[in-house]
Every structure is written in C-alpha cells, then in structure tokens.
Amino acid sequence: MRDSLSLASPPAGRGNCSGTEQSGRTAEVAPGCLRTWAPSSPESLGLGAMAKSSSLNVRVVEGRALPAKDVSGSSDPYCIVKVDDEVVARTATVWRSLSPFWGEEYTVHLPLDFHHLAFYVLDEDTVGHDDIIGKISLSKEAITADPRGIDSWINLSRVDPDAEVQGEIYLAVQMLEDGRGRYVRCHVLKARDLAPRDISGTSDPFARVFWGSQSLETSTIKKTRFPHWDEVLELREMPGAQSPLRVELWDWDMVGKNDFLGMVEFTPKVLQQNPPNGWFRLLPFTRAEEDSGGNLGALRLKVRLVEDRVLPSQCYQPLRELLMASVLGPAEGPRLPLLPPVLAQEDVSSPLAVLEELTLGDCRQDLATKLVKLFLGQGLAGPFLDYLTRRELARTTDPNTLFRSNSLASKSMEQFMKLVGMPYLHEVLKPVINRVFEEKKYIELDPCKMDLSRSKRISFKGTPSEEHVREASLGLLTGYLGPIVDAIVGSVRRCPPAMRLAFKQLRRRVEERFPQAEHKDVKYLATSGFLFLRFFAPAILTPKLFDLRDQHADPQTSRSLLLLAKAVQSIGNLGQQLGQGKELWMAPLHPFLLHSISRVRDFLDELVDVGGEEEAGGPARALVPPSVTVREGYLLKRKEEPGSLATRFAFKKRYFWLSGETLSYSKSPEWQVRSSIPVSHIRAVERVDEGAFQLPHVMQVVTQDGSETLHTTYLQCKNVNELNQWLSALRKASAPNPDKLAACHPGAFRGVRWTCCLQAERSAAGCSRTHSAVTLGDWSDPLDPDAETQMIYRQLLLGRDQLRIKFLEESYMDTSPEADTGKDTSATEGAYPDALAQQREAATHLLEVLADLDQAHEEFQRQERGKLVPGPLWP
C-alpha cells in the first residue's frame, strides 16, 4: 500500500540529540535527551510517501419482524455483506426464525476509493433460488457522519433492480465548434464490472448518450460484463439553455423491456472547463429511498469506518522512541527520568500510563492490539508486557483481584496470546472442537435445563430419567475434556517460545510482589488466568471467533461448548471455586477436574522452564514466521491443460497449505509428494465469474516466474466465506510482492477468447481492476508500525487537553503555597522527591511530539489539497 521512501538521513531534531540510527530496534539517544521530528517542507518529504489506512468494522447483530417466506409461516434468514458490490461475508443461516440472532463480526481492510456498504437479507431455500427479503445500503458519508459510527436498528428496504448498479465506463468527451455551431464528441470506449442481468451471469450492454433533446446509441455487445465499443458519437447543440451530458448503459433484452445498468452525468460547466476523459463510476437514477415502514423487518447493525492518513515512517520515530523509553530499563536503552527501574510506586506519567488512563471500553482492546503489534515489530514485546505487569502489581494489594479487570496489562497479554499463539491454539483444540461439532451429542447436567424429550436417542427403552441423562452427559463431557486436558498438558514444546518467555517474566514478577507462603498459588493463577480463562476457554465457547470453525454452533452444540468452557475455566482457577455459587449441578464433574488440576500445575511449572533471558517476542520480526501455515484445507484445483474434459472433470480435489513462503498442495494431507507455488511469484489473487466455468466460488492465482510468462491457477472453494478467507490469506501473504497486477481477467480463456471481455488474444490486458487491498482482518494481519503508531497518536490526541491540565496546570497549582491541601493527589501520592517535576518534563516531551505530528499532518494536507484535481477514476 505504502510507497517506499528512502532517506539518506533523518531530519534534524530538537535538542541536537546525537547517536541516532535507523534500525529495527529503538534508536539510541543521548541520555536525558529525546529526539523529535522537525517538520520539513512537503516537497522534501513527498506526497507519494504518504498512504491512507482504511478499515471497516462491521457487526451484524440480529434481525426482527422479518416477513415469512416459507409455507410454514417462518423463514430461514441469512445476511450477505457487500463492499462496493463485492461480497465480503455471509452470516450463518438461522433456521425457522423471524427474529434471528447472528452476532457475527468482521473487519474489512479497504482500498482508498470505498463508496458504500450493503446488507442483503435472504431466505435460504433447499430447492430453487433463495428469496430476497430486503436490503440496507449505507454510503461512506452516512457511516462517517458520527465518529463513533453506527449502532442502531435500521429498517430493510425493497431491492430495486434499477438501483442495483455497479461498474465503470471509460469516456473521452470533447466540446468542439465548426461553421454549423458547437457540438459534443463523446468517445465511448469500454466499460467494466457491469451488473449481470441475464441468467447466464452476463449482460448484453449498449450505451445511450443524451445531450439536450438529442440521443444516440452504440452497438450492443452480447454476453459480456466488460464490453469494448470504441465508438464515437457526435451530438449538435440545439438552441436554448445549455444541457448536461448524460450517458446511460442498458442491457438489451429480446423479450420484455431492457434492464438499466447505470449512468453518468456531466454538467455544462464540467463539459466546458474539464471535459471528461477516463474511468467514471456508474450511478443509479436519482430517486427517493423507498421507505418500507418496517414491513420488511429491521437489522441491528454496528458499523465503524476507521480512516487515517499514514505519514512517512520518519515522522513517527520520535513517538515510537518515547513509547519504547517507557518500558526500557537504563541498561537497555533510553529512559525518561520518571520512576526508579523497579516500580515501587505505580508509574503514572509515562506515555503508556497516560494512554491507559485516557482509553476505556472497546477502545482499550483496540489500543492493546496496536501496542502489542508495535512492540512485537520492534522486538520489545517482552519489556512491554513486563512494564505493564509491574504497573499492575504496583497498584494491586489483594492478589485475588490481580489481572481480573480489563486493564491495559490484561488486554495486552490477551491480544499478545492471540497474535502469537493462534497456530498453537488450533493445534491443541481443533481436533476435539471438530468432534463436538460433528457428533452433535446432547449434553446437559443442569436439571433445570434438561429436556428429556430431546435425549430419547440416548436410550431405546423409552424416555430416559434425569439420572440416566446426567450419567450419559457426564461420560460425554469427560470424553471430550480428557483429550483437551491431555492436549494442553502435553503441548509445552509446541507453545511458542515468545509466550513461554512472557509467562516466565510474569511468574517472576508475581513471586517478587507476593512472596508470602499464603500466596504460593498466585504465581500459578496469574499464568493460568491468562492461558485458560482468556485463551483456551473463550476459544472453546466461541470457536468461530478464533477461526476454529467457519460457522457458529447450533443451540445444542453451543450448550455443549459452554459446559466444556466452564470446566476448562474451573481447571484454570485451580479449583478455587468448586462447590461454590449457583452451579452445584457441576458437582459430578468435580473429581475429574480435581485430578486435572494437579496435572495443570506440573504443566505450568514446565511451561516457564525455558532457557535464555531474551525478551519475549524475540528480535524484530514478522508477526507470522514465513514457514508457519496460516491456512489449509481441501480445494478443487483445475488441471493446467484440461483439453476437452468437461468442466466438472477438469477440477480435482487437492489439499492445500499456505505459508508466507509457498502455496503447496497434494492429493491428501498424508501424501508425501507435494507441488508448490512460491508466494513471491504471485501477482494477483482474484475472484472468477461464475460463467467462466459455470461453477460458483472460484478464484484465480496469477503467478509470474523467471520467464516473465503469466500462469493462472483456478481454485474452487465450497462456499463464499471460504472463498473470502482464502482470497484474504493469499493477498496478505503476497502483499510485499513487487509488480502486482493492476488489472486481470475475471473470466477464463476458453476456446478462442476470454469469457469476460470476449478478446481473442490470450495475452490481452486484463479487463477488470484487481482488489489486492481488500482483505479480512484477523490475527495474521501483517505488522505495520507506521499505521499502528498513527492510531496511538490519534488516541493520545483525544486526551491531550486532559494531559495538559493534569500534569502541567494542576502540578503547578499543587506546588504553590496556596494549594488546596484537600485536593486529590492520588496520582502522585507517595512519589519520591522531584516526582512532580519529572512528570511535568515527561508530559512536556509528549506534548511536543504530538505538536510536531500535528504540524506534519497539516503540511501533508496542504500539499494534498494543492495537488488534488477532481477528475475521473483511474485504474
């Protein structure tokens, strides 16, 4: 995304700090001096060095009052999410419900020209086409109207075919004049990505040009969404007021009326001053949005668009250094004179401490993710987590409350485990989770929830008793829990070294803080609280959120997972709450849990028995090592040269593995011989039109080897979600590759032409834009230190006034003789001498860095306004 920027030397900084170097780790700074960036002229930095970061957070919560589409008086609703007419997600189907609950959440990384978001609700039918219930369309402007985004119920609207337009048209317009007067010459070259209006998945498009009372049409191109006309239409100006130029696209139909495909319109002023020349996005006819009045039901949606300008990397170096200085000890690098190396008192004045105080709720989790990624990229995840642990311990007096709140320390460790340990989690839990989903056993221990009619399958001797159901459920639960516990306690060698080192640091700090004999279990509880209560148990409860399953569990399976998660949680608590509370019906499981707890203690001892004192997180590195498999599974692969084989015989089932280095495949997971495609050869990863092979959910991987020849591998997925996940994973893995294709063919070259644009040359340039910037956000997102620092900067801006008041204005007031002795001084109470002065110094440094970044953004905005020229859409 970001253009590279090469700098021979960093810009001059305030304070003449010496010893600065650009490297993967924090630059060395002279003691007591912090380098800040002095804004250069925009010309010296270059606008090309700036990028924009854009991501869309979407949560499809639930629906209500949906209309019945089935003869049973109900519906089987699901929701499709589209970004600019491309499907990015499909929720699970909720069977037999008019008030479905989905609770599905997605993060979509977007290109810069994102326009609108749409939600379609459909009723799934076993036979025939699914019925459309309604849609919700949200423009980019509507989403960004409130910085907090959208969180509300929105009524569904009817789907109007004339409003379902997509694609772009390439026009070159000239205003000319001769002896007969003025006339417009409209060169209609081509269009791309038009909406499919025919049952074949294509259209028969033609263009109609209007100017005043005159109109002309192009020829009709049959069976394509990517027509090439290359026709020039000339229209004479008629007497009267000047008229706009309108170009409409239509799908020609032999029977019935033609279908509207979209339009563009240019005012007389635009025609005179800036004649259109380039790609233009097609728009629907202007009409008022039809209000269904709630007759089609409503969806509860949460949508938030996060867009930001990312400056060149050098601009963020001072803030990064300030954050690094918060966590590094004197022997490890620069350190502001805030508090002694060992935090006898809670640090309240470092940038990290300020960030925690200014961030609440969901924002704290987002902040924790960004901070963990930033420090991982710098190779300083260990010191970062250790610093937060020491802050947490400094303010904790009761060990029973340690890490129980959603503090920055708790959230950061939680996000660290997800970012570093997701492959480990999958290896440990996935086999048993798959068994639970596939076997669909009825399990229940709570007599208040026991449904004997649903458990008849357990026995063929009539309706079973509660005791019978309880015994059967206990056997099933222990049958699942046993392999889970075995997998966990036997996973020490498979646990990522970074996690083991982080837990080792954690235990050491807890032992230092609570050395008393009566607190001997605290060191175990601190580690198990994170590993079991915040990692294993949540993954068991909601496997889809941890990529363990593609769909949410049905109600019966969900209840089984809840019981398993409760049991794992009890093990993580080391049995401290067994027999207490309201869930006494779990008592039959207690013997198994108590036996497992002793094994878990041994596991925790072995887990932290790791050699070396290197920091957790290791050296600066990629979040996911190149050799680690980030996605695997069966796909259907089209033979390289299928010849005359029918389509269904040309695709063969193969098992694929994707890592940062290769996309490899074989006949089965156990097959020893594998073929592979180097990820570094990938130039594009795109969808394929269904009409290319008369098959749904097909994607293409376009590669280029040393011979400079492009090769295309076609792969079919089993559903749209799997397609999106593979597209996203392949695009992320190949993101650093140079020479990515800006366009490709969404069809296939079959017979003597491309099925998409009908061009007869196999080497013809691609007819559709590629979408390499569209990916789904997940744990495998690559590290981006500049974007992460930009988000942290934005978070600090929100509390800048509070920071100034608390550490500058109030501090000066408190040191005056007339200061109110009753004033709350909890932030500095007990601090060693000169603490207030050092807090003021730290706050001043931080505010200076923020001011420099403010100025940098203003410079780039000024340059962007100067260079931005309104015009067409370029590929």
Stockholm file with secondary structure:
# STOCKHOLM 1.0

chainA/1-875         MRDSLSLASPPAGRGNCSGTEQSGRTAEVAPGCLRTWAPSSPESLGLGAMAKSSSLNVRVVEGRALPAKDVSGSSDPYCIVKVDDEVVARTATVWRSLSPFWGEEYTVHLPLDFHHLAFYVLDEDTVGHDDIIGKISLSKEAITADPRGIDSWINLSRVDPDAEVQGEIYLAVQMLEDGRGRYVRCHVLKARDLAPRDISGTSDPFARVFWGSQSLETSTIKKTRFPHWDEVLELREMPGAQSPLRVELWDWDMVGKNDFLGMVEFTPKVLQQNPPNGWFRLLPFTRAEEDSGGNLGALRLKVRLVEDRVLPSQCYQPLRELLMASVLGPAEGPRLPLLPPVLAQEDVSSPLAVLEELTLGDCRQDLATKLVKLFLGQGLAGPFLDYLTRRELARTTDPNTLFRSNSLASKSMEQFMKLVGMPYLHEVLKPVINRVFEEKKYIELDPCKMDLSRSKRISFKGTPSEEHVREASLGLLTGYLGPIVDAIVGSVRRCPPAMRLAFKQLRRRVEERFPQAEHKDVKYLATSGFLFLRFFAPAILTPKLFDLRDQHADPQTSRSLLLLAKAVQSIGNLGQQLGQGKELWMAPLHPFLLHSISRVRDFLDELVDVGGEEEAGGPARALVPPSVTVREGYLLKRKEEPGSLATRFAFKKRYFWLSGETLSYSKSPEWQVRSSIPVSHIRAVERVDEGAFQLPHVMQVVTQDGSETLHTTYLQCKNVNELNQWLSALRKASAPNPDKLAACHPGAFRGVRWTCCLQAERSAAGCSRTHSAVTLGDWSDPLDPDAETQMIYRQLLLGRDQLRIKFLEESYMDTSPEADTGKDTSATEGAYPDALAQQREAATHLLEVLADLDQAHEEFQRQERGKLVPGPLWP
#=GR chainA/1-875 SS CCCCCCCSSCCCBTTCCCCCCCSSSCCCCCTTCCCCBCCCCHHHHCGGGCEEEEEEEEEEEEEESCCCCSTTSCCCEEEEEEETTEEEEECCCCCSCSSCEEEEEEEEECCTTCCEEEEEEEECCSSSCCEEEEEEEEEHHHHHSSTTCEEEEEECBCCCGGGCCCCEEEEEEEEEEETTEEEEEEEEEEEESCCCCSTTSCCCEEEEEEETTEEEECCCCCSCSSCEEEEEEEEECCSSSCCCEEEEEEECCSSSCCEEEEEEEECHHHHHHSCCEEEEECBCCCCCCCCCTTTTCEEEEEEEEEEEEECCHHHHHHHHHHHHHHHCCTTTSCCCSSSCSSCSSCCCSSHHHHHHHHCCHHHHHHHHHHHHHHHHHTTCHHHHHHHHHHHHHHTCCCGGGTTCSCCHHHHHHHHHHHHHHHHHHHHHHHHHHHHHHHHCCCCCCCTTTCCGGGGGGGCSSSSCCHHHHHHHHHHHHHHHHHHHHHHHHTCGGGSCHHHHHHHHHHHHHHHHHCCSGGGTTHHHHHHHIIIIIIIIHHHHHCGGGGTSCSSCCCHHHHHHHHHHHHHHHHHHTTTTTTTCSSCGGGGGGHHHHHHHHHHHHHHHHHHTCCCCCCCTTCSSCCSSCTTSEEEEEEEEEECSCCTTCCHHHHEEEEEEEEESSEEEEESSTTCSCCEEEEGGGEEEEEEECHHHHTCSSEEEEEEECTTCCEEEEEEECSSHHHHHHHHHHHHHHTTTCSSCCSEECSSCEETTEETTTCCSCTTCCCSEECCTTCEECCTTCCCCHHHHHHHHHHHHHHTHHHHHIIIIIHHHHHHSTTCCTTSCCTTTTTCCTTHHHHHHHHHHHHHHHHHHHHHHHHHHHHHHHHHCCCCCBCC
#=GC SS_cons         CCCCCCCSSCCCBTTCCCCCCCSSSCCCCCTTCCCCBCCCCHHHHCGGGCEEEEEEEEEEEEEESCCCCSTTSCCCEEEEEEETTEEEEECCCCCSCSSCEEEEEEEEECCTTCCEEEEEEEECCSSSCCEEEEEEEEEHHHHHSSTTCEEEEEECBCCCGGGCCCCEEEEEEEEEEETTEEEEEEEEEEEESCCCCSTTSCCCEEEEEEETTEEEECCCCCSCSSCEEEEEEEEECCSSSCCCEEEEEEECCSSSCCEEEEEEEECHHHHHHSCCEEEEECBCCCCCCCCCTTTTCEEEEEEEEEEEEECCHHHHHHHHHHHHHHHCCTTTSCCCSSSCSSCSSCCCSSHHHHHHHHCCHHHHHHHHHHHHHHHHHTTCHHHHHHHHHHHHHHTCCCGGGTTCSCCHHHHHHHHHHHHHHHHHHHHHHHHHHHHHHHHCCCCCCCTTTCCGGGGGGGCSSSSCCHHHHHHHHHHHHHHHHHHHHHHHHTCGGGSCHHHHHHHHHHHHHHHHHCCSGGGTTHHHHHHHIIIIIIIIHHHHHCGGGGTSCSSCCCHHHHHHHHHHHHHHHHHHTTTTTTTCSSCGGGGGGHHHHHHHHHHHHHHHHHHTCCCCCCCTTCSSCCSSCTTSEEEEEEEEEECSCCTTCCHHHHEEEEEEEEESSEEEEESSTTCSCCEEEEGGGEEEEEEECHHHHTCSSEEEEEEECTTCCEEEEEEECSSHHHHHHHHHHHHHHTTTCSSCCSEECSSCEETTEETTTCCSCTTCCCSEECCTTCEECCTTCCCCHHHHHHHHHHHHHHTHHHHHIIIIIHHHHHHSTTCCTTSCCTTTTTCCTTHHHHHHHHHHHHHHHHHHHHHHHHHHHHHHHHHCCCCCBCC
//
